[in-house]
Amino acid sequence: MSKTIFNKWTLILILTAATLNAAEAQETSFKFSGLVDVGAKITSNSNSALNKSEIINNNSGTSALFLDAARNIGAETKASIHFELDINPASSSSLSGANNNTQAYSGTPFQGEQYVSLTGRFGDVKLGTPNSAAFVASQVSEPLSTQLGSGYSVVFGRLGTAAISGMNQVDGNGAGRILRHEKSIIYTSPAYNGLKGSVEYAFGNDNSATVTSDSNTNTAISVQYSQGSLNAIYVFNNEKAGSNGASGPAATFGTTPIVSLPVNTDISWNMASANYNFGTYTLYAGLTTTKHNAPVPLEDSSSWNVAGKYALNPDIDLMANYLVRSTKLANTSNATLIGLGMNYYLDKQTNLYGRYENQSFDANGTAKSTSQSIWAFGIRYLF
């Protein structure tokens, strides 16, 4: 997609949101919001050719514009829509890879979460590309979002990547994490004494051999408890490739690349996460398993983490995360991650942040030992 087309869609979104807000519709509420995160990032790698310093997007969160609309339609039922346009304020060009099949635009410029939903006494139904229960589990297990220091980054592979797990986020062209899936439906039950469940299904399409139209079938179930100081969730997620598996080339740091989930095979995740708030302290923990179900599996790993957040005062949060990922396969790498973070809140909408992430991959068979450290500092603004 060209820069001109992308800018046109961005302008349309902003003008549409402004028009809707100005209309002050009597029965429908509209909201236009956003998040911008830009900062410095300094990478030091055991391979000096990968060392770099840069001003970059998304060190602590995803820069995006959001458009929401909701309408009460009676019988305690509400209809709503949500659109997320991921942006890159650090670069005024079109998205990297937009012309070489690493980012697909299939009728919409919105790269993030988008859906239409109905909510009522029956629970909630979302259709489109809503965030997955796996994404929710990642937020429950640690305080650093899915960005630096979390262990859910693309290069670490806890949520899967096209290079580590052969997994696809959308249709073979995204980063590969199971944050959300195209063509999906998610039903979430009403909460009862803090307990609720969800079921997700994403329709696959293996009738095309091209990466821009294929997608894998995805099924997920979750049980979540949230009451008082305790939040906990368990998720089972399974993705299956058909006779034409969705694929997307990817390279990652510290692992043996696997570019696609092989045809007629599937991969499963089990994820359990919890956190408990003690006032100024919050403790977090998470467990995962990932298994490629095939005679010769390409992924068979597990991970665990412990993390914490401390509110030093009303303006400063300190965060830490320690994570270990182990593999049962030869010629792959076990991995360890240390993540540290600080948020300094200038007001409710603006904060200065600092992040540190150290990744180490220990040799196993023919795999190489590698390590990488990242320092990041920047500004995060919400509106």
Protein Blocks (a to p, Z undefined) as FASTA:
>chain_A
ZZklmmmmmmmmmmmmmmmmmnopakbccdddddddddddddddfblklgccdddehklb
ccdddddddddebjhiacdddddddddfkbccdcehklnopaccehiabfbdcddddddf
kopadehjdcdfklmmmmmmpcnljbehklpafklomnopfklnopafknopanopafbc
ehiacdddddeehiacddddddddfkbfbfklgccddddddddddehjbccddddddddd
dfbdcddddddehiacdfbdcehiacddddddddddehjaccdddddddddddfbacbdc
ddddddddddfblkbccdddddddddfbehiacdddddddddddfblmbccddddddddd
ddehjbccdddddddddddddZZ
